[in-house]
Amino acid sequence: MINFNIPPFVGDETKYIAKAIQNRKICGDGEFTKKCNLFFEEQTGSSKVLLTTSCTHALEMAAILADIKPGDEVIMPSYTFVSTADAFVGRGAKIVFVDIRPDTMNLDEKLIEAAITKKTKAIVPVHYAGVACEMDTILDIAKRHNLWVIEDAAQGVNAFYKGKALGAIGNFGCFSFHETKNYSMGEGGALLIRNKNDIERAEIIREKGTNRSKFFRGQIDKYTWVDFGSSYLPSDMNAAYLWAQLEKFDEINNSRLRCWDYYNNALKSLADEGKIDLPFIPEGCIHNAHMFYIKAKNLEERSKLISYLKNYDIGAVFHYIPLHSSPAGQKFGIFFGEDKYTTKESERLLRLPIYYGLSEEDCSYICKKIFEFYK
Ligand SMILES: *Cc1c(COP(=O)(O)O)cnc(C)c1O
């Protein structure tokens, strides 16, 4: 059986979790949490990185920091995970879905401006498959209309746009360390903060609305409730799992890239024959091999291919059902303009197995079966 995903494990996780336990500091913000925060501050160039309990929670923190209020509008793609929308729905926002580009499956930057109204407060680009959205255009629109940019970079850890780390480009960026992501801590995420002015409030929101972080740094002599917040900091045992992988940051990335490149080269002739489409990486984007997908002709062909591969014990899977066609999406959002690509392209897309340690033999076997299917 070739699984679609196997969570990354590099070997030192158990040792570091034991260390976290020995530290007698298994709650949040212990040794390993601090190490991970610092690692990502250096790696991304963010002013501040705070480990969170999930990417969903990092997005919630960003929505609170952006002061999203009932009636505000937030622009995002419909082709995304539910959390992208949930975080803003939780603050009472109306979600305005904009169509995607068929080449990258990302928010179509050319359609954003027309969807802006007086109520628009934020744009939420999602870097699908670790391939960057057109951030220069998005930042320019945001600047002219005075909007927040909150990057859903759940899939974008260790990926870049014109030399800048994804997640560190907008006002806030949100990473995921769920077990399905490139680097994992079981459940977890991080909030990336670009402007120093936003750091203090972020720390308060993450600590149940208290100024406890300041207290622990010795900047005040007692802590108190100063703002709205929740509990967004993960246990240091989870951070210990992540830290082992950050020590193998490039090794994990290279292993995934090898699979990605293998698929991309091996399947090229099928794409040249016009039978399938392969992912597109725009110039200036460095991706992280979070995902390898192909596109079949249509929904029917994709379903047949999934079953065909399943017969050979290959776990190939489809992805998001567009949010605007879901019950909650209809309740909390509207699709602005025409759905030219969101539904059509999502129905064609099929993800192939990719994970740290997936062997070339397995990739080769999978490609062979795809060729057989198309014969
Ligand atoms: C995985 C993912 C999330 C959610 O991440 P969690 O850490 O599970 O909360 C959000 N958005 C996108 C695009 C994702 O891929």
The ligand as an SDF file (V2000), in Angstrom:
LIG
                    3D

 15 15  0  0  0  0  0  0  0  0999 V2000
   -4.1060   22.6030    6.6900 C   0  0  0  0  0  0  0  0  0  0  0  0
   -4.6950   23.9030    6.3150 C   0  0  0  0  0  0  0  0  0  0  0  0
   -5.3270   24.7320    7.2660 C   0  0  0  0  0  0  0  0  0  0  0  0
   -5.5960   24.2980    8.6690 C   0  0  0  0  0  0  0  0  0  0  0  0
   -4.4810   23.9690    9.4000 O   0  0  0  0  0  0  0  0  0  0  0  0
   -4.6640   23.4080   10.9020 P   0  0  0  0  0  0  0  0  0  0  0  0
   -3.2760   23.5130   11.4540 O   0  0  0  0  0  0  0  0  0  0  0  0
   -5.1380   22.0020   10.7860 O   0  0  0  0  0  0  0  0  0  0  0  0
   -5.6200   24.2810   11.6030 O   0  0  0  0  0  0  0  0  0  0  0  0
   -5.7790   25.9640    6.8500 C   0  0  0  0  0  0  0  0  0  0  0  0
   -5.6510   26.3790    5.5810 N   0  0  0  0  0  0  0  0  0  0  0  0
   -5.0690   25.6170    4.6440 C   0  0  0  0  0  0  0  0  0  0  0  0
   -4.9380   26.1410    3.2530 C   0  0  0  0  0  0  0  0  0  0  0  0
   -4.5880   24.3470    4.9720 C   0  0  0  0  0  0  0  0  0  0  0  0
   -4.0330   23.5890    4.0250 O   0  0  0  0  0  0  0  0  0  0  0  0
  1  2  1  0
  2  3  1  0
  2 14  2  0
  3  4  1  0
  3 10  2  0
  4  5  1  0
  5  6  1  0
  6  7  2  0
  6  8  1  0
  6  9  1  0
 10 11  1  0
 11 12  2  0
 12 13  1  0
 12 14  1  0
 14 15  1  0
M  END
$$$$
